[in-house]
Amino acid sequence: MPLLIDDAVQSTEVPEEMTPPLTLMDLFTALCEETDDDRLVAAAVIDLFCRGYVKMQGE
């Protein structure tokens, strides 16, 4: 699973100055549109939040 997330992040990297940080809700919504696997959504959200790719709304 971590390898799948690593590959997804690496293949879609965009320079940070070009995109605002995702909010947790943005990420959750996008992942739920792509899959019905709640465990995959939860793992991806936790992993990306821990890496700093996702900010809490209002940060």
PDBQT receptor file of N, H, CA, C and O in Angstrom, charges set to zero:
ATOM      1  N   MET A   1       0.808  -1.202   0.000  1.00  0.00    +0.000 N 
ATOM      2  CA  MET A   1       0.000   0.000   0.000  1.00  0.00    +0.000 C 
ATOM      3  C   MET A   1       0.852   1.266   0.000  1.00  0.00    +0.000 C 
ATOM      4  O   MET A   1       0.593   2.156  -0.810  1.00  0.00    +0.000 OA
ATOM      5  N   PRO A   2       1.870   1.393   0.881  1.00  0.00    +0.000 N 
ATOM      6  CA  PRO A   2       2.686   2.613   0.835  1.00  0.00    +0.000 C 
ATOM      7  C   PRO A   2       3.348   2.825  -0.520  1.00  0.00    +0.000 C 
ATOM      8  O   PRO A   2       3.500   3.965  -0.959  1.00  0.00    +0.000 OA
ATOM      9  N   LEU A   3       3.745   1.740  -1.193  1.00  0.00    +0.000 N 
ATOM     10  H   LEU A   3       3.621   0.814  -0.836  1.00  0.00    +0.000 HD
ATOM     11  CA  LEU A   3       4.356   1.887  -2.514  1.00  0.00    +0.000 C 
ATOM     12  C   LEU A   3       3.360   2.459  -3.514  1.00  0.00    +0.000 C 
ATOM     13  O   LEU A   3       3.726   3.278  -4.357  1.00  0.00    +0.000 OA
ATOM     14  N   LEU A   4       2.118   2.037  -3.425  1.00  0.00    +0.000 N 
ATOM     15  H   LEU A   4       1.820   1.372  -2.740  1.00  0.00    +0.000 HD
ATOM     16  CA  LEU A   4       1.073   2.558  -4.311  1.00  0.00    +0.000 C 
ATOM     17  C   LEU A   4       0.905   4.062  -4.106  1.00  0.00    +0.000 C 
ATOM     18  O   LEU A   4       0.800   4.818  -5.071  1.00  0.00    +0.000 OA
ATOM     19  N   ILE A   5       0.881   4.484  -2.858  1.00  0.00    +0.000 N 
ATOM     20  H   ILE A   5       0.967   3.870  -2.074  1.00  0.00    +0.000 HD
ATOM     21  CA  ILE A   5       0.732   5.911  -2.557  1.00  0.00    +0.000 C 
ATOM     22  C   ILE A   5       1.963   6.678  -3.016  1.00  0.00    +0.000 C 
ATOM     23  O   ILE A   5       1.840   7.756  -3.598  1.00  0.00    +0.000 OA
ATOM     24  N   ASP A   6       3.168   6.126  -2.754  1.00  0.00    +0.000 N 
ATOM     25  H   ASP A   6       3.268   5.250  -2.281  1.00  0.00    +0.000 HD
ATOM     26  CA  ASP A   6       4.406   6.778  -3.204  1.00  0.00    +0.000 C 
ATOM     27  C   ASP A   6       4.398   6.982  -4.711  1.00  0.00    +0.000 C 
ATOM     28  O   ASP A   6       4.726   8.064  -5.197  1.00  0.00    +0.000 OA
ATOM     29  N   ASP A   7       4.023   5.942  -5.451  1.00  0.00    +0.000 N 
ATOM     30  H   ASP A   7       3.757   5.063  -5.056  1.00  0.00    +0.000 HD
ATOM     31  CA  ASP A   7       3.980   6.036  -6.912  1.00  0.00    +0.000 C 
ATOM     32  C   ASP A   7       2.985   7.099  -7.367  1.00  0.00    +0.000 C 
ATOM     33  O   ASP A   7       3.264   7.859  -8.295  1.00  0.00    +0.000 OA
ATOM     34  N   ALA A   8       1.837   7.152  -6.720  1.00  0.00    +0.000 N 
ATOM     35  H   ALA A   8       1.611   6.535  -5.966  1.00  0.00    +0.000 HD
ATOM     36  CA  ALA A   8       0.815   8.132  -7.099  1.00  0.00    +0.000 C 
ATOM     37  C   ALA A   8       1.298   9.551  -6.840  1.00  0.00    +0.000 C 
ATOM     38  O   ALA A   8       1.086  10.440  -7.664  1.00  0.00    +0.000 OA
ATOM     39  N   VAL A   9       1.937   9.764  -5.714  1.00  0.00    +0.000 N 
ATOM     40  H   VAL A   9       2.109   9.042  -5.045  1.00  0.00    +0.000 HD
ATOM     41  CA  VAL A   9       2.423  11.104  -5.377  1.00  0.00    +0.000 C 
ATOM     42  C   VAL A   9       3.531  11.514  -6.327  1.00  0.00    +0.000 C 
ATOM     43  O   VAL A   9       3.538  12.645  -6.813  1.00  0.00    +0.000 OA
ATOM     44  N   GLN A  10       4.477  10.610  -6.605  1.00  0.00    +0.000 N 
ATOM     45  H   GLN A  10       4.472   9.691  -6.211  1.00  0.00    +0.000 HD
ATOM     46  CA  GLN A  10       5.598  10.931  -7.482  1.00  0.00    +0.000 C 
ATOM     47  C   GLN A  10       5.143  11.188  -8.910  1.00  0.00    +0.000 C 
ATOM     48  O   GLN A  10       5.698  12.050  -9.590  1.00  0.00    +0.000 OA
ATOM     49  N   SER A  11       4.145  10.453  -9.369  1.00  0.00    +0.000 N 
ATOM     50  H   SER A  11       3.695   9.752  -8.817  1.00  0.00    +0.000 HD
ATOM     51  CA  SER A  11       3.731  10.592 -10.762  1.00  0.00    +0.000 C 
ATOM     52  C   SER A  11       2.896  11.844 -11.002  1.00  0.00    +0.000 C 
ATOM     53  O   SER A  11       2.699  12.247 -12.149  1.00  0.00    +0.000 OA
ATOM     54  N   THR A  12       2.409  12.453  -9.942  1.00  0.00    +0.000 N 
ATOM     55  H   THR A  12       2.569  12.126  -9.011  1.00  0.00    +0.000 HD
ATOM     56  CA  THR A  12       1.558  13.631 -10.116  1.00  0.00    +0.000 C 
ATOM     57  C   THR A  12       2.133  14.869  -9.441  1.00  0.00    +0.000 C 
ATOM     58  O   THR A  12       1.407  15.832  -9.195  1.00  0.00    +0.000 OA
ATOM     59  N   GLU A  13       3.422  14.854  -9.141  1.00  0.00    +0.000 N 
ATOM     60  H   GLU A  13       4.012  14.072  -9.341  1.00  0.00    +0.000 HD
ATOM     61  CA  GLU A  13       4.013  16.001  -8.455  1.00  0.00    +0.000 C 
ATOM     62  C   GLU A  13       3.954  17.253  -9.325  1.00  0.00    +0.000 C 
ATOM     63  O   GLU A  13       4.295  17.227 -10.508  1.00  0.00    +0.000 OA
ATOM     64  N   VAL A  14       3.520  18.326  -8.721  1.00  0.00    +0.000 N 
ATOM     65  H   VAL A  14       3.243  18.347  -7.761  1.00  0.00    +0.000 HD
ATOM     66  CA  VAL A  14       3.435  19.632  -9.362  1.00  0.00    +0.000 C 
ATOM     67  C   VAL A  14       4.187  20.589  -8.445  1.00  0.00    +0.000 C 
ATOM     68  O   VAL A  14       4.052  20.497  -7.225  1.00  0.00    +0.000 OA
ATOM     69  N   PRO A  15       4.965  21.494  -8.998  1.00  0.00    +0.000 N 
ATOM     70  CA  PRO A  15       5.677  22.435  -8.123  1.00  0.00    +0.000 C 
ATOM     71  C   PRO A  15       4.718  23.111  -7.148  1.00  0.00    +0.000 C 
ATOM     72  O   PRO A  15       3.646  23.575  -7.535  1.00  0.00    +0.000 OA
ATOM     73  N   GLU A  16       5.119  23.158  -5.882  1.00  0.00    +0.000 N 
ATOM     74  H   GLU A  16       5.990  22.780  -5.568  1.00  0.00    +0.000 HD
ATOM     75  CA  GLU A  16       4.241  23.666  -4.828  1.00  0.00    +0.000 C 
ATOM     76  C   GLU A  16       3.775  25.092  -5.080  1.00  0.00    +0.000 C 
ATOM     77  O   GLU A  16       2.652  25.451  -4.724  1.00  0.00    +0.000 OA
ATOM     78  N   GLU A  17       4.631  25.909  -5.693  1.00  0.00    +0.000 N 
ATOM     79  H   GLU A  17       5.543  25.618  -5.982  1.00  0.00    +0.000 HD
ATOM     80  CA  GLU A  17       4.240  27.295  -5.922  1.00  0.00    +0.000 C 
ATOM     81  C   GLU A  17       3.109  27.420  -6.943  1.00  0.00    +0.000 C 
ATOM     82  O   GLU A  17       2.492  28.479  -7.054  1.00  0.00    +0.000 OA
ATOM     83  N   MET A  18       2.835  26.353  -7.685  1.00  0.00    +0.000 N 
ATOM     84  H   MET A  18       3.337  25.493  -7.595  1.00  0.00    +0.000 HD
ATOM     85  CA  MET A  18       1.783  26.391  -8.701  1.00  0.00    +0.000 C 
ATOM     86  C   MET A  18       0.425  25.978  -8.149  1.00  0.00    +0.000 C 
ATOM     87  O   MET A  18      -0.603  26.265  -8.763  1.00  0.00    +0.000 OA
ATOM     88  N   THR A  19       0.405  25.313  -7.007  1.00  0.00    +0.000 N 
ATOM     89  H   THR A  19       1.240  25.079  -6.509  1.00  0.00    +0.000 HD
ATOM     90  CA  THR A  19      -0.864  24.831  -6.476  1.00  0.00    +0.000 C 
ATOM     91  C   THR A  19      -0.981  25.176  -5.000  1.00  0.00    +0.000 C 
ATOM     92  O   THR A  19      -0.001  25.086  -4.261  1.00  0.00    +0.000 OA
ATOM     93  N   PRO A  20      -2.160  25.566  -4.571  1.00  0.00    +0.000 N 
ATOM     94  CA  PRO A  20      -2.342  25.788  -3.137  1.00  0.00    +0.000 C 
ATOM     95  C   PRO A  20      -2.357  24.434  -2.433  1.00  0.00    +0.000 C 
ATOM     96  O   PRO A  20      -2.654  23.426  -3.073  1.00  0.00    +0.000 OA
ATOM     97  N   PRO A  21      -2.049  24.376  -1.145  1.00  0.00    +0.000 N 
ATOM     98  CA  PRO A  21      -2.105  23.087  -0.451  1.00  0.00    +0.000 C 
ATOM     99  C   PRO A  21      -3.539  22.561  -0.429  1.00  0.00    +0.000 C 
ATOM    100  O   PRO A  21      -4.494  23.331  -0.325  1.00  0.00    +0.000 OA
ATOM    101  N   LEU A  22      -3.669  21.269  -0.526  1.00  0.00    +0.000 N 
ATOM    102  H   LEU A  22      -2.893  20.644  -0.611  1.00  0.00    +0.000 HD
ATOM    103  CA  LEU A  22      -4.987  20.656  -0.429  1.00  0.00    +0.000 C 
ATOM    104  C   LEU A  22      -5.492  20.783   0.996  1.00  0.00    +0.000 C 
ATOM    105  O   LEU A  22      -4.714  20.712   1.948  1.00  0.00    +0.000 OA
ATOM    106  N   THR A  23      -6.783  20.970   1.140  1.00  0.00    +0.000 N 
ATOM    107  H   THR A  23      -7.415  21.028   0.367  1.00  0.00    +0.000 HD
ATOM    108  CA  THR A  23      -7.354  20.861   2.480  1.00  0.00    +0.000 C 
ATOM    109  C   THR A  23      -7.707  19.394   2.681  1.00  0.00    +0.000 C 
ATOM    110  O   THR A  23      -7.813  18.634   1.719  1.00  0.00    +0.000 OA
ATOM    111  N   LEU A  24      -7.884  19.010   3.913  1.00  0.00    +0.000 N 
ATOM    112  H   LEU A  24      -7.799  19.627   4.695  1.00  0.00    +0.000 HD
ATOM    113  CA  LEU A  24      -8.244  17.636   4.229  1.00  0.00    +0.000 C 
ATOM    114  C   LEU A  24      -9.556  17.264   3.542  1.00  0.00    +0.000 C 
ATOM    115  O   LEU A  24      -9.710  16.145   3.053  1.00  0.00    +0.000 OA
ATOM    116  N   MET A  25     -10.488  18.194   3.507  1.00  0.00    +0.000 N 
ATOM    117  H   MET A  25     -10.362  19.103   3.904  1.00  0.00    +0.000 HD
ATOM    118  CA  MET A  25     -11.784  17.931   2.861  1.00  0.00    +0.000 C 
ATOM    119  C   MET A  25     -11.631  17.772   1.353  1.00  0.00    +0.000 C 
ATOM    120  O   MET A  25     -12.298  16.927   0.757  1.00  0.00    +0.000 OA
ATOM    121  N   ASP A  26     -10.761  18.573   0.718  1.00  0.00    +0.000 N 
ATOM    122  H   ASP A  26     -10.219  19.260   1.202  1.00  0.00    +0.000 HD
ATOM    123  CA  ASP A  26     -10.500  18.436  -0.718  1.00  0.00    +0.000 C 
ATOM    124  C   ASP A  26     -10.011  17.027  -1.034  1.00  0.00    +0.000 C 
ATOM    125  O   ASP A  26     -10.494  16.378  -1.962  1.00  0.00    +0.000 OA
ATOM    126  N   LEU A  27      -9.045  16.570  -0.245  1.00  0.00    +0.000 N 
ATOM    127  H   LEU A  27      -8.653  17.097   0.509  1.00  0.00    +0.000 HD
ATOM    128  CA  LEU A  27      -8.465  15.247  -0.479  1.00  0.00    +0.000 C 
ATOM    129  C   LEU A  27      -9.500  14.157  -0.258  1.00  0.00    +0.000 C 
ATOM    130  O   LEU A  27      -9.641  13.254  -1.082  1.00  0.00    +0.000 OA
ATOM    131  N   PHE A  28     -10.214  14.235   0.834  1.00  0.00    +0.000 N 
ATOM    132  H   PHE A  28     -10.100  14.969   1.504  1.00  0.00    +0.000 HD
ATOM    133  CA  PHE A  28     -11.222  13.234   1.156  1.00  0.00    +0.000 C 
ATOM    134  C   PHE A  28     -12.268  13.141   0.053  1.00  0.00    +0.000 C 
ATOM    135  O   PHE A  28     -12.637  12.045  -0.368  1.00  0.00    +0.000 OA
ATOM    136  N   THR A  29     -12.741  14.280  -0.409  1.00  0.00    +0.000 N 
ATOM    137  H   THR A  29     -12.442  15.171  -0.067  1.00  0.00    +0.000 HD
ATOM    138  CA  THR A  29     -13.751  14.321  -1.471  1.00  0.00    +0.000 C 
ATOM    139  C   THR A  29     -13.221  13.710  -2.761  1.00  0.00    +0.000 C 
ATOM    140  O   THR A  29     -13.907  12.909  -3.396  1.00  0.00    +0.000 OA
ATOM    141  N   ALA A  30     -12.003  14.082  -3.153  1.00  0.00    +0.000 N 
ATOM    142  H   ALA A  30     -11.446  14.733  -2.637  1.00  0.00    +0.000 HD
ATOM    143  CA  ALA A  30     -11.418  13.560  -4.391  1.00  0.00    +0.000 C 
ATOM    144  C   ALA A  30     -11.223  12.052  -4.321  1.00  0.00    +0.000 C 
ATOM    145  O   ALA A  30     -11.517  11.345  -5.285  1.00  0.00    +0.000 OA
ATOM    146  N   LEU A  31     -10.731  11.554  -3.197  1.00  0.00    +0.000 N 
ATOM    147  H   LEU A  31     -10.492  12.129  -2.414  1.00  0.00    +0.000 HD
ATOM    148  CA  LEU A  31     -10.509  10.113  -3.068  1.00  0.00    +0.000 C 
ATOM    149  C   LEU A  31     -11.819   9.342  -3.062  1.00  0.00    +0.000 C 
ATOM    150  O   LEU A  31     -11.897   8.264  -3.650  1.00  0.00    +0.000 OA
ATOM    151  N   CYS A  32     -12.836   9.864  -2.419  1.00  0.00    +0.000 N 
ATOM    152  H   CYS A  32     -12.772  10.740  -1.941  1.00  0.00    +0.000 HD
ATOM    153  CA  CYS A  32     -14.129   9.180  -2.379  1.00  0.00    +0.000 C 
ATOM    154  C   CYS A  32     -14.765   9.099  -3.763  1.00  0.00    +0.000 C 
ATOM    155  O   CYS A  32     -15.527   8.174  -4.043  1.00  0.00    +0.000 OA
ATOM    156  N   GLU A  33     -14.458  10.056  -4.625  1.00  0.00    +0.000 N 
ATOM    157  H   GLU A  33     -13.839  10.808  -4.397  1.00  0.00    +0.000 HD
ATOM    158  CA  GLU A  33     -14.969  10.010  -5.994  1.00  0.00    +0.000 C 
ATOM    159  C   GLU A  33     -14.273   8.924  -6.808  1.00  0.00    +0.000 C 
ATOM    160  O   GLU A  33     -14.833   8.427  -7.785  1.00  0.00    +0.000 OA
ATOM    161  N   GLU A  34     -13.055   8.553  -6.412  1.00  0.00    +0.000 N 
ATOM    162  H   GLU A  34     -12.600   8.957  -5.618  1.00  0.00    +0.000 HD
ATOM    163  CA  GLU A  34     -12.265   7.586  -7.173  1.00  0.00    +0.000 C 
ATOM    164  C   GLU A  34     -12.451   6.145  -6.719  1.00  0.00    +0.000 C 
ATOM    165  O   GLU A  34     -12.289   5.226  -7.522  1.00  0.00    +0.000 OA
ATOM    166  N   THR A  35     -12.787   5.926  -5.450  1.00  0.00    +0.000 N 
ATOM    167  H   THR A  35     -12.919   6.673  -4.798  1.00  0.00    +0.000 HD
ATOM    168  CA  THR A  35     -12.882   4.561  -4.946  1.00  0.00    +0.000 C 
ATOM    169  C   THR A  35     -13.949   4.460  -3.865  1.00  0.00    +0.000 C 
ATOM    170  O   THR A  35     -14.275   5.440  -3.195  1.00  0.00    +0.000 OA
ATOM    171  N   ASP A  36     -14.483   3.255  -3.710  1.00  0.00    +0.000 N 
ATOM    172  H   ASP A  36     -14.218   2.459  -4.255  1.00  0.00    +0.000 HD
ATOM    173  CA  ASP A  36     -15.441   2.983  -2.643  1.00  0.00    +0.000 C 
ATOM    174  C   ASP A  36     -14.773   2.276  -1.467  1.00  0.00    +0.000 C 
ATOM    175  O   ASP A  36     -15.442   1.909  -0.501  1.00  0.00    +0.000 OA
ATOM    176  N   ASP A  37     -13.446   2.082  -1.546  1.00  0.00    +0.000 N 
ATOM    177  H   ASP A  37     -12.902   2.380  -2.331  1.00  0.00    +0.000 HD
ATOM    178  CA  ASP A  37     -12.706   1.381  -0.499  1.00  0.00    +0.000 C 
ATOM    179  C   ASP A  37     -12.356   2.367   0.619  1.00  0.00    +0.000 C 
ATOM    180  O   ASP A  37     -11.409   3.143   0.498  1.00  0.00    +0.000 OA
ATOM    181  N   ASP A  38     -13.122   2.329   1.696  1.00  0.00    +0.000 N 
ATOM    182  H   ASP A  38     -13.892   1.699   1.794  1.00  0.00    +0.000 HD
ATOM    183  CA  ASP A  38     -12.923   3.271   2.802  1.00  0.00    +0.000 C 
ATOM    184  C   ASP A  38     -11.543   3.144   3.431  1.00  0.00    +0.000 C 
ATOM    185  O   ASP A  38     -10.961   4.138   3.863  1.00  0.00    +0.000 OA
ATOM    186  N   ARG A  39     -11.015   1.914   3.485  1.00  0.00    +0.000 N 
ATOM    187  H   ARG A  39     -11.488   1.106   3.134  1.00  0.00    +0.000 HD
ATOM    188  CA  ARG A  39      -9.683   1.724   4.081  1.00  0.00    +0.000 C 
ATOM    189  C   ARG A  39      -8.609   2.380   3.235  1.00  0.00    +0.000 C 
ATOM    190  O   ARG A  39      -7.662   2.947   3.780  1.00  0.00    +0.000 OA
ATOM    191  N   LEU A  40      -8.731   2.318   1.925  1.00  0.00    +0.000 N 
ATOM    192  H   LEU A  40      -9.501   1.858   1.482  1.00  0.00    +0.000 HD
ATOM    193  CA  LEU A  40      -7.764   2.957   1.032  1.00  0.00    +0.000 C 
ATOM    194  C   LEU A  40      -7.832   4.478   1.172  1.00  0.00    +0.000 C 
ATOM    195  O   LEU A  40      -6.800   5.147   1.216  1.00  0.00    +0.000 OA
ATOM    196  N   VAL A  41      -9.029   5.012   1.241  1.00  0.00    +0.000 N 
ATOM    197  H   VAL A  41      -9.867   4.468   1.206  1.00  0.00    +0.000 HD
ATOM    198  CA  VAL A  41      -9.197   6.457   1.421  1.00  0.00    +0.000 C 
ATOM    199  C   VAL A  41      -8.565   6.891   2.743  1.00  0.00    +0.000 C 
ATOM    200  O   VAL A  41      -7.820   7.871   2.783  1.00  0.00    +0.000 OA
ATOM    201  N   ALA A  42      -8.857   6.175   3.811  1.00  0.00    +0.000 N 
ATOM    202  H   ALA A  42      -9.462   5.379   3.778  1.00  0.00    +0.000 HD
ATOM    203  CA  ALA A  42      -8.310   6.533   5.124  1.00  0.00    +0.000 C 
ATOM    204  C   ALA A  42      -6.789   6.462   5.130  1.00  0.00    +0.000 C 
ATOM    205  O   ALA A  42      -6.128   7.362   5.648  1.00  0.00    +0.000 OA
ATOM    206  N   ALA A  43      -6.232   5.401   4.558  1.00  0.00    +0.000 N 
ATOM    207  H   ALA A  43      -6.769   4.670   4.137  1.00  0.00    +0.000 HD
ATOM    208  CA  ALA A  43      -4.773   5.247   4.526  1.00  0.00    +0.000 C 
ATOM    209  C   ALA A  43      -4.116   6.360   3.721  1.00  0.00    +0.000 C 
ATOM    210  O   ALA A  43      -3.081   6.892   4.124  1.00  0.00    +0.000 OA
ATOM    211  N   ALA A  44      -4.708   6.711   2.593  1.00  0.00    +0.000 N 
ATOM    212  H   ALA A  44      -5.548   6.279   2.266  1.00  0.00    +0.000 HD
ATOM    213  CA  ALA A  44      -4.142   7.766   1.748  1.00  0.00    +0.000 C 
ATOM    214  C   ALA A  44      -4.210   9.121   2.447  1.00  0.00    +0.000 C 
ATOM    215  O   ALA A  44      -3.247   9.887   2.407  1.00  0.00    +0.000 OA
ATOM    216  N   VAL A  45      -5.331   9.421   3.080  1.00  0.00    +0.000 N 
ATOM    217  H   VAL A  45      -6.113   8.799   3.112  1.00  0.00    +0.000 HD
ATOM    218  CA  VAL A  45      -5.483  10.696   3.786  1.00  0.00    +0.000 C 
ATOM    219  C   VAL A  45      -4.469  10.798   4.921  1.00  0.00    +0.000 C 
ATOM    220  O   VAL A  45      -3.805  11.823   5.069  1.00  0.00    +0.000 OA
ATOM    221  N   ILE A  46      -4.349   9.748   5.717  1.00  0.00    +0.000 N 
ATOM    222  H   ILE A  46      -4.889   8.915   5.597  1.00  0.00    +0.000 HD
ATOM    223  CA  ILE A  46      -3.407   9.759   6.840  1.00  0.00    +0.000 C 
ATOM    224  C   ILE A  46      -1.978   9.904   6.345  1.00  0.00    +0.000 C 
ATOM    225  O   ILE A  46      -1.213  10.703   6.884  1.00  0.00    +0.000 OA
ATOM    226  N   ASP A  47      -1.612   9.142   5.328  1.00  0.00    +0.000 N 
ATOM    227  H   ASP A  47      -2.234   8.492   4.890  1.00  0.00    +0.000 HD
ATOM    228  CA  ASP A  47      -0.245   9.183   4.809  1.00  0.00    +0.000 C 
ATOM    229  C   ASP A  47       0.099  10.568   4.261  1.00  0.00    +0.000 C 
ATOM    230  O   ASP A  47       1.146  11.122   4.596  1.00  0.00    +0.000 OA
ATOM    231  N   LEU A  48      -0.759  11.119   3.436  1.00  0.00    +0.000 N 
ATOM    232  H   LEU A  48      -1.610  10.669   3.164  1.00  0.00    +0.000 HD
ATOM    233  CA  LEU A  48      -0.474  12.421   2.833  1.00  0.00    +0.000 C 
ATOM    234  C   LEU A  48      -0.515  13.548   3.861  1.00  0.00    +0.000 C 
ATOM    235  O   LEU A  48       0.236  14.516   3.743  1.00  0.00    +0.000 OA
ATOM    236  N   PHE A  49      -1.378  13.438   4.863  1.00  0.00    +0.000 N 
ATOM    237  H   PHE A  49      -1.988  12.651   4.959  1.00  0.00    +0.000 HD
ATOM    238  CA  PHE A  49      -1.419  14.437   5.929  1.00  0.00    +0.000 C 
ATOM    239  C   PHE A  49      -0.121  14.399   6.728  1.00  0.00    +0.000 C 
ATOM    240  O   PHE A  49       0.444  15.446   7.044  1.00  0.00    +0.000 OA
ATOM    241  N   CYS A  50       0.356  13.199   7.057  1.00  0.00    +0.000 N 
ATOM    242  H   CYS A  50      -0.103  12.349   6.801  1.00  0.00    +0.000 HD
ATOM    243  CA  CYS A  50       1.604  13.056   7.819  1.00  0.00    +0.000 C 
ATOM    244  C   CYS A  50       2.803  13.587   7.041  1.00  0.00    +0.000 C 
ATOM    245  O   CYS A  50       3.755  14.087   7.641  1.00  0.00    +0.000 OA
ATOM    246  N   ARG A  51       2.771  13.487   5.735  1.00  0.00    +0.000 N 
ATOM    247  H   ARG A  51       1.999  13.081   5.248  1.00  0.00    +0.000 HD
ATOM    248  CA  ARG A  51       3.876  13.978   4.903  1.00  0.00    +0.000 C 
ATOM    249  C   ARG A  51       3.814  15.487   4.675  1.00  0.00    +0.000 C 
ATOM    250  O   ARG A  51       4.758  16.069   4.140  1.00  0.00    +0.000 OA
ATOM    251  N   GLY A  52       2.727  16.118   5.070  1.00  0.00    +0.000 N 
ATOM    252  H   GLY A  52       1.961  15.645   5.504  1.00  0.00    +0.000 HD
ATOM    253  CA  GLY A  52       2.617  17.562   4.924  1.00  0.00    +0.000 C 
ATOM    254  C   GLY A  52       2.005  18.014   3.611  1.00  0.00    +0.000 C 
ATOM    255  O   GLY A  52       2.014  19.207   3.308  1.00  0.00    +0.000 OA
ATOM    256  N   TYR A  53       1.473  17.084   2.824  1.00  0.00    +0.000 N 
ATOM    257  H   TYR A  53       1.466  16.115   3.070  1.00  0.00    +0.000 HD
ATOM    258  CA  TYR A  53       0.846  17.457   1.556  1.00  0.00    +0.000 C 
ATOM    259  C   TYR A  53      -0.535  18.069   1.762  1.00  0.00    +0.000 C 
ATOM    260  O   TYR A  53      -1.053  18.759   0.884  1.00  0.00    +0.000 OA
ATOM    261  N   VAL A  54      -1.125  17.814   2.923  1.00  0.00    +0.000 N 
ATOM    262  H   VAL A  54      -0.705  17.254   3.636  1.00  0.00    +0.000 HD
ATOM    263  CA  VAL A  54      -2.484  18.256   3.198  1.00  0.00    +0.000 C 
ATOM    264  C   VAL A  54      -2.465  19.136   4.440  1.00  0.00    +0.000 C 
ATOM    265  O   VAL A  54      -1.796  18.816   5.423  1.00  0.00    +0.000 OA
ATOM    266  N   LYS A  55      -3.186  20.228   4.396  1.00  0.00    +0.000 N 
ATOM    267  H   LYS A  55      -3.729  20.488   3.598  1.00  0.00    +0.000 HD
ATOM    268  CA  LYS A  55      -3.282  21.142   5.538  1.00  0.00    +0.000 C 
ATOM    269  C   LYS A  55      -4.704  21.113   6.079  1.00  0.00    +0.000 C 
ATOM    270  O   LYS A  55      -5.662  20.908   5.332  1.00  0.00    +0.000 OA
ATOM    271  N   MET A  56      -4.830  21.319   7.377  1.00  0.00    +0.000 N 
ATOM    272  H   MET A  56      -4.052  21.485   7.983  1.00  0.00    +0.000 HD
ATOM    273  CA  MET A  56      -6.157  21.451   7.965  1.00  0.00    +0.000 C 
ATOM    274  C   MET A  56      -6.750  22.754   7.448  1.00  0.00    +0.000 C 
ATOM    275  O   MET A  56      -6.031  23.735   7.263  1.00  0.00    +0.000 OA
ATOM    276  N   GLN A  57      -8.042  22.767   7.218  1.00  0.00    +0.000 N 
ATOM    277  H   GLN A  57      -8.627  21.970   7.369  1.00  0.00    +0.000 HD
ATOM    278  CA  GLN A  57      -8.685  23.971   6.705  1.00  0.00    +0.000 C 
ATOM    279  C   GLN A  57      -8.474  25.110   7.703  1.00  0.00    +0.000 C 
ATOM    280  O   GLN A  57      -8.697  24.947   8.902  1.00  0.00    +0.000 OA
ATOM    281  N   GLY A  58      -8.043  26.263   7.192  1.00  0.00    +0.000 N 
ATOM    282  H   GLY A  58      -7.862  26.396   6.217  1.00  0.00    +0.000 HD
ATOM    283  CA  GLY A  58      -7.801  27.409   8.039  1.00  0.00    +0.000 C 
ATOM    284  C   GLY A  58      -6.350  27.574   8.449  1.00  0.00    +0.000 C 
ATOM    285  O   GLY A  58      -6.006  28.578   9.073  1.00  0.00    +0.000 OA
ATOM    286  N   GLU A  59      -5.476  26.610   8.114  1.00  0.00    +0.000 N 
ATOM    287  H   GLU A  59      -5.756  25.794   7.607  1.00  0.00    +0.000 HD
ATOM    288  CA  GLU A  59      -4.047  26.728   8.451  1.00  0.00    +0.000 C 
ATOM    289  C   GLU A  59      -3.340  27.593   7.457  1.00  0.00    +0.000 C 
ATOM    290  O   GLU A  59      -2.133  27.808   7.574  1.00  0.00    +0.000 OA
TER     291      GLU A  59
